Amino acid sequence: MTQQFVINLSREAIYYTMLIAAPMLGLALIVGLLIGIFQAVTSINEMTLTFIPKIIVVFMAIVIFAPWMMRVLLTFTIGLISNISLVAH
């Protein structure tokens, strides 16, 4: 196992982590911005107003994107398992 192998493996792990988290984080960001604009327009300064919609949107995104996320994770895991022989040497 070389230093380059470890760096590439770490880079791929971070990439797949960001790729899988992107739909939930992106949708939560959009909902937060929309609620923030709504609060600014209506002068409602309730801090807890954003939490429930964000939680609901993130949960819905997990349900919708779960098959895709599992395919991405399986691809990464199969790649890891297939490279076990490289680590053993």
Secondary structure in CASP SS format (residue, H / E / C, confidence):
PFRMAT SS
TARGET T0000
AUTHOR 0000-0000-0000
METHOD secondary structure of the structure
MODEL  1
M C 1.00
T C 1.00
Q H 1.00
Q H 1.00
F H 1.00
V H 1.00
I H 1.00
N H 1.00
L H 1.00
S H 1.00
R H 1.00
E H 1.00
A H 1.00
I H 1.00
Y H 1.00
Y H 1.00
T H 1.00
M H 1.00
L H 1.00
I H 1.00
A H 1.00
A H 1.00
P H 1.00
M H 1.00
L H 1.00
G H 1.00
L H 1.00
A H 1.00
L H 1.00
I H 1.00
V H 1.00
G H 1.00
L H 1.00
L H 1.00
I H 1.00
G H 1.00
I H 1.00
F H 1.00
Q H 1.00
A H 1.00
V H 1.00
T H 1.00
S C 1.00
I C 1.00
N C 1.00
E C 1.00
M H 1.00
T H 1.00
L H 1.00
T H 1.00
F H 1.00
I H 1.00
P H 1.00
K H 1.00
I H 1.00
I H 1.00
V H 1.00
V H 1.00
F H 1.00
M H 1.00
A H 1.00
I H 1.00
V H 1.00
I H 1.00
F H 1.00
A H 1.00
P H 1.00
W H 1.00
M H 1.00
M H 1.00
R H 1.00
V H 1.00
L H 1.00
L H 1.00
T H 1.00
F H 1.00
T H 1.00
I H 1.00
G H 1.00
L H 1.00
I H 1.00
S H 1.00
N C 1.00
I H 1.00
S H 1.00
L H 1.00
V H 1.00
A H 1.00
H C 1.00
END
